[in-house]
Each structure stands twice: as structure tokens, then as C-alpha cells.
């Protein structure tokens, strides 16, 4: 329940940099300590520290669910009861799912309640931000800390039942971003007030951005890990309008988006203000469209193969499933390090230099302006989506609304209930 949100950029942002890819041949990267993967219950996150994992293996994890929470101590129990029902139905496999509750500077003991509720789960953490950053900032922190190749975020009250997670995962088989929609055919459960507010704001958004997306504000979205890290690194809005900025950026970079109709029910307790919040979101949107703040350049490693086989596969082996990789020509690929620190870059560079003969590595950085020039980005697919393990192959294509180049086309059977997946 966010009010009075800060609208700062992400930690480390605000430096415009050059519009060109800055690269230096022969850069030496000193070895650094590996990232610890020890299980934690409550993690206090310094505001400028990037947490996460970028190693080649994320263990058995297939999915990270990020749950942003600001003063949600009273509503978390009901939300986790819905999550437990989804687990009992087989829609979410706790053995392969990481749960991250991001306490966005709450003052009501949200972190303690979350820690209690997460205790039975094998892969679960609470990340506590030192101050309220806003919903977008909280989700960015969760994405930065996530360890699985697929990232989904949902609201703390689970107003959109988590038994619909498999629909997002299925949509990611053909896209990098999957978004729940409460307005496409067969989506149901919204109140008249929310429908009116949502339609007015979405008409404003689509007029300003030409997104042609029915429901930009639905708090139920999924991403491949690389796309999530790239998009959240490059966005600067931390308030409610972060969704619009993120989707607008995805469209400009040529990142594929699919809409999925979802069921929504009014969980109660929301503090959304029908006039003030849409006006604040419109202000955020205007500042975003005018380029009021540039994100920090993204560190890169460009990999060139000299007789070592498929350079994309070489880069993917070293970078793992969490980092975005841009395919270049037949002999080069570039690993991007959004939301990462020096240690992550050093670790991948070390794996490339020590474990891949016949590979040349060049360190550099790329700005958002340069990424826009390269659009549509040729992001390397992260590998097989966890459809067989978590979503069921029979779901592919069901209940999705593809969004490509500003046009929407109906696919499959919208609104089909999520089948019970294999566990």
C-alpha cells in the first residue's frame, strides 16, 4: 500500500554517459570473491548495493516470485493463504520456486510477518529496504536479488490468484515479458470504480505512448530474468507509473510482450486515491517520456570466438540464465550486466578466460541511447522455459493476447482456466 512515493531513479542511476558503446580492449579484471548463496531469512539491503546472483547455475530454482510490501502486515496472511491454495493445486512448486518479499521500508512489522509466513518454504527471503522507495523501486530490488531464470511479481494481497502463474510462464515461451490483464476478454472480478479508473488512465497512456496495451497497471507480470534485469536497470520511475515506463521501454527496444487475461478479486484494504494517484502517475509518465533522467550505462563483456564453436553458447555457459545476451555477428556475442556490480562482471570474465579456449573478451559499457539505436534487440533466448515442469506443455498459447509493433492480435482461447501443472 504505497503513498507519497519517492520518484528517484535506481541506485547508481542519473549519470547520462556517452551515447556510444565504450569498450576498451585488453582490460584486465582482477579476480573477486564469489557470491554467497547461503539461505537467509531477513536481509537488510543497503540502498546502493546490488544484490543477486549471476553465476552459471541457480540450483534447482525455475521461478522467482517477487512480492513488494509496504505496511502490509495485516494483509499478508490472507495473501499467503491464496498462495498456499495455488501450491496445493500444483500451480506453484515450492521446491523450484524462490519467494522474495521486499519490505519497502514498512513501519508496521511487515518484515517480521513475512519472515514467519516464509519459514516453511525451502527457498525464501525477506529483503528489507532502509526507506520507502516506492512500488517500482521495491520490485527492482527484488529483481536484482532474484536467482531464477523466470521472474514474476504480484501484489502482497494476491488479489490476482497465484494459481494463474502458469499462464504467465506459458506466455514467456514466445515473449520476454508477460503481463496480466483485467480488461481483455474473459478477465473478470474488477469493480466498476477500478474499471473506470483503469480505462481512463490506460487511454491516457496509450495516447501518449502508442503502447496499445489494455491494462498497463495490473500488478501481475512475468519476465525472463535477462529481460527483467535489463528493463528495471533502464527505468527510473519508482512510483506507481513504473509499469508504463517499463512497457514503453520494452516496446522501444523491440522486446516482445504478451497479455494474459486474469481473474481478479477485491481483497480490500487498498489505499489507492482515485484522483491524486492517477495525477501523480501522469506526472511520472510525462517526466519519463521527456527523458528527465538517464540510467547508468550497463557494463558489458563482448565475446569473440576464434575457432571455439558457437560463440552464443560459449557466452551463455559463462553468463548463466540470469543475464541478457545480445547476439552480434556469427563470431561475437555481448553479455550485459544490468543491476550488477563489479564482482559479477569479474566472475563471468574469469570463467570465459579460464574455461573457454580460443575466446577473446573485451570489457565495455553501453548506454540506453545506444540500445535504442540497436533496436530491435536480438536477445538470446535463455533456454527452455520451465513449461514442462511448472506450466504444462498443453498451456502453450492458451489465454494469451500477443502485442507486437503496437498491434494486438488474439491467440488461443482467452480466459481459459489455468490447468493443474505437472509438479
N, C-alpha and C positions, 0 to 999 in steps of 0.2 A: 504494500500500500504506500505508494510514493507520492509525496507532496513537497513542494519547494525544492525541486531537484537542482543540483548543480549541473551546469552545462559546459563543463570543461572538456577538453579532449582527453584521450587516453594518456597514461603515464608515458612521458618521453615524447609526446607529440608537440606540435607547434613550431617545429623547425622546418621551413619550407624546402631547403636544399635546392639542388640543381634539377633541371628538367631532363637531364641525361642520366644514363646508367653510368655510375662512376665505378671503374674497375681498375685494379692495379695488379699487373702480372707479377708472379713470384712472391706474393705476400706470405710471410711465414706466420703461422698461427701456433702459438705455444700451447702445449697440452694443458688441459684444465681438469679439475676433478669431475668425475661423473655425477650425474644427478641421482639423488637418493630416491628410492621408490618405497621407503618404509611406510606402512599404513599409519595414518594419523586420524584422530577424531576431530579435533578442533585446530585449525591453522589460522594464525593471525597473519594477514597479508599486508606487508608494508605497501604504501601507495605507489611506489615506483619500482617495485620488484616484480619481474616477470616469472611467474611460476608455471610449471607444466613439464612435459616430457617430450623429447624429440629423438629419443633413441630408436633403434631399428625394431624393437619389439615392445608391444604394450601388454604382454602377457595374454591372458585369456579374454581380455576385455574386447567387446564388439561395439558397445554403445556407452556414451556418457549422457546422463540426463542432468542438466543444469537447472536448478530451482532458485531463482532470485527471491530474496525475502527481506522485506523491511517492516519491522514491527508486526510480524505475522505469528506471534506466539499463540494467539487464540485460534488461528485457523489451520495451523499445520497438522494437528491431529486428524481433522476431517479430510484434509488433502491426502495424507498418508494412508488413511483408510481406503480411499479410492485407488491409490497406488497398489495397496495390498490386494484388492479385488482384481486388478489387472494382472498381478503376478499369479494369483490363484487361477485365473482364466488362461494363463500361458502367454499373455501378450507381452510380458516383460520377463526376461530370465535374469534373476538376481546374480547368478553365477557368472554371467557375461556382461553385466551392466554396472557401471560406476554411477553412483549418486552423489552429486555435489550440491549442497545447499550453500548459497552465497548470502551471508548475513550482511546486509548493506548498511552497517552502522546502526543497527537497531538499539533501542533503549528499553525494550520490554522483555529481555531474556530469550529472544528468538534463537540465539545460538545454543543455549542450553536445551531448549525444547527439541531443536533439530538434532543435537547430539544424542539425545535419548531415543528419538524415533529412528535414527540411523544405526543404532548399536547392533541390531540383529543382522544387518546386511554385510556381506563379505567385502564389498568394495564401496566405501562411503567416506565422505569427508565433509566437514563444515569449514568454509573459508569465511573468516570474519574481516570485513573491511574496516579500517580505523575510523572512517567517517562516511556519511551518506554520500554516495556517488551518483545515485540515480539508477533506474532500472537497466538502462543500456550499459552503464559502467559496471554494474554488478554482473551482468551476463558476460561482458567482455572479460572480467576477471575469471569467471568460470570456464570460458573457452580457453583462456591462457593456461589454466591448470588442468584441463581435461587430458585424459590418457587413452581414449578410444578413437577408432577411425571414423566413427559417426557421432555427431553431437546433436542433441535435441534439447531445446529449452521449453519449459512450461511454467505456468504460474503456481504459486505456493498452494492455492486453494484447489488446484487440479480441476477447475471448472470445466475444462475440456478433458474428458476421461482419458487417463493414460492407456486404457485398452486400445486406443487408436494410434499408439506409437507405431505399430507395424505398417500402417498406411503411409506414414512419412518415410519409413525405411524403404518400403517398396518404391515410392516415387523417386528416391535417390538412385535407383538403378538406371535412370535415364536423365538425371539432372544433378547439379551440385547443391541446389537449395530446394527444399520442400516446405511449403507453408500451409498451415491450416486455414480454412476459410469458413466463416459462419454465414456467408451470403450466397455461395454458389448453390446450385440445385441440390436438394436433399439435406443440406446443413440445417440444423434445427436447434431450438432451445433458447434463442436470444429473446430478450424483452423488446417491446416496442421502443422504449426510450433508447436502448443501446443500438437498435437497428437504425433509428433516425440519426443519432449522433455519428454512428459509423458511416452511414451513407453520405452525410454532409461532408465529413472530413475526407472520405475517400474521393468524393467528387473534386474537392479542392486539390488533393494530392495528385489525382490523375490529370487534372487540368494543368498543374504546374510541372509535372514530370513526365507525362505520357506513359506512365507505367502500365496502365490497363490491367490492374490487379484489383480484384473485387474487395479484398479485405487485407489491407496492409498491417492493421494493428492487432491481429489475432496473436495471442501470447502462446503460440504452439507452432514452433518452427524447427526444422531439421536441416542439417548440413553435413557434407563430407568434411572431415576435420580440416583439410587443407583450405577449402573454401571458407570455412568459418574463421580460421585464423587470419586469412588474407583480408576478408571483409571487415572484421572487427578491428584489425590494425589500422585500416584505411578510413574508418569512420570516426568522427569526432563528437557526435552528439551523444550525451549520456542520459538525456531525459526520455520521455515517452516517444518522441518522434524518431528515436534511433532506428526503428523498423523501416521507416520510409527512406532514410538516408542509406541504410544498408541495401535495401532492394533496388533503389535508384542506382547505386554504385554497381551492384551486380549486373544490372541491365547494361550500364555503360561499358563494363568490362567484358560483356558477352558471356557471362556466367549464367547457366541455364536455371530456370525457376519453374517449379510445378506447384499448382494449387491443389489441395486435397480438401473436400468437404468434410466437416467435422460436426459432431454433436457438442453442444454447449449447454450448460445449465447454470442458473444463477445461484452461486454459492453464498451470496450475501456478504456484507461487510466491506464492500468496495468503497473507496473514498474519492473516486473519480468525480471531478467537478464539471458539470455539463457545459459551462461557459468558459471558465478560467483555463481549464486544462486544454481544450481544443485551441484556444487562442495562444497559449504558451507553445503548443506543438506547432502551430502555424509559424510562430516566430522562429523556432528552431529550424523548421524546414526552410524558411527564407534564408537564414544565415548559412545553412548547408549549401543551398543552391548557388549562393554568391561566393562560395569558396572562402569563407571567413577565416578558416584555419586549416593549414595543411598538415597531414600526418607526417610523422618522422619517416625518412627513407627506410626501406626494408633491406637488411643485409642479404647478400646473395653469394652463392658459390656456383660458378659456371664450370661444368664438367665437359671436358673434351676427351673423346676416346681415340686412342691410336692403336687399333688392332685388338681391342679387348671385347668386341662383340657389341651388343645392344647398349648404347650409352644411357638410354632412358632406364633400362633395368638396372644398370650399374648405379645410377643416381637414386633409384627407388630403394635398392638394397641398403645403401648408406643412410638415406634420409628417413626411411621408415614410412609408416602410413599416415603420419600426422602433419607432414609439411607439404605445401603445394610445390609442384614441379612444373616448369614451363618447358615444353618441347621446342627445341630450336631446329636447326637443320639435321641432317642424318647423323652428324657426328658430335652434336652438342646438346646439352640439356642444362637448365638453370634451376637450382634449388633455392627457393625463397624461405626466409626465416622471419615471418611476421610474428609479432608478440614474443620474440625470443631475445635472449641475451647472448653475450659473447661465448659463454660456455657451450651453448647449443651449436653455434657455428663451428667452434673448435672441435667438438666431438665428431661432427659429420666430416669435417676436413681430415681429421685424423683417420677415420675409418676409410675414407677414399684413398689417402696416401699410403696407408699401411696394408690395406686389404685388397686393393684393386690395381694390379699391374697394368701398365700401359695407359694410365689416366693422368691427364693434366688438369689441375684445379686452379681457378682464378677467383679471388675474392673481390667483391664489389658491393654496390648498393643500387637500388632502383627506387625512383620516386613514383608517386601516384600519377603524376602528369605523364611520365613515360609509360606506365602501364596502360593508361588510356590510349596513348598513341599505338600501342601494340594490340589493342582490342580488335577482334575478339581473342581473348587469351586462349592459348592451346594448353589448358591444364591437363596434365597426365592423369588418367583415371587412377584412383587409389588402389585398385584391385577389386576382387569380388566384394559386393556389399553383403552384409550379414542377412540376406534374404532367406536362404535355406535354413539357417539356424534360428532366426528370430521372427521372420515375417511370413515365411511360406512362399514357395515359388508361385502358387496359384493366385497370389495377390498382385502380381506384376501387372501394372496397367489399370488396376481396378480403382475406381473412385478418384481419378486424377483429372486435373484441368491444366494442360500444358500451356505455358506462357513463353512465347518466342518472338523476339523482334517487335514487341509491342502489340502482338495479336494473340488472342486466346482461342484455343480450339478444344472441343470436347473430346475426351478419350475415355474408353471403357464405360463402366456403369457407375456414375456418380452416386455417392451416398451408400454404396454397398457396405453392409456391416463388416467390421473387421473380423475375419475368420480367426479361429484359435490357431496360433502358430505352433510349429514343432519346437520342442524345447531340447 
